[in-house]
């Protein structure tokens, strides 16, 4: 029995790409997983590429949404 069960190793060469239909354009392309083909993925990246920006938000001020317990406020 192996002592290190947390490490799983596999050889990607054992799982070659298979011809599958692109979920976007329908072209038969060899892929490991179902999804858009490399051409469609490139088009989507170019179309939805955005630049990072700094968003300024309001300063956080914690509020009390509960009333204090009367027993906790009782003077001894």
ZIBELGI-V988826 format. One record per backbone hydrogen bond with DSSP energy under -0.5 kcal/mol. CO is the residue of the C=O (numbers start at 1). NH is the residue of the N-H. If there is no record, write none. Layout:
BEGIN
CO | NH
CO | NH
END
This chain:
BEGIN
3 | 5
6 | 8
7 | 9
10 | 12
11 | 14
12 | 15
18 | 31
20 | 29
22 | 26
27 | 22
27 | 29
29 | 20
31 | 18
35 | 23
37 | 41
38 | 42
39 | 43
40 | 44
41 | 45
42 | 46
43 | 47
44 | 48
46 | 49
53 | 55
54 | 56
55 | 57
63 | 65
69 | 73
70 | 74
71 | 74
END
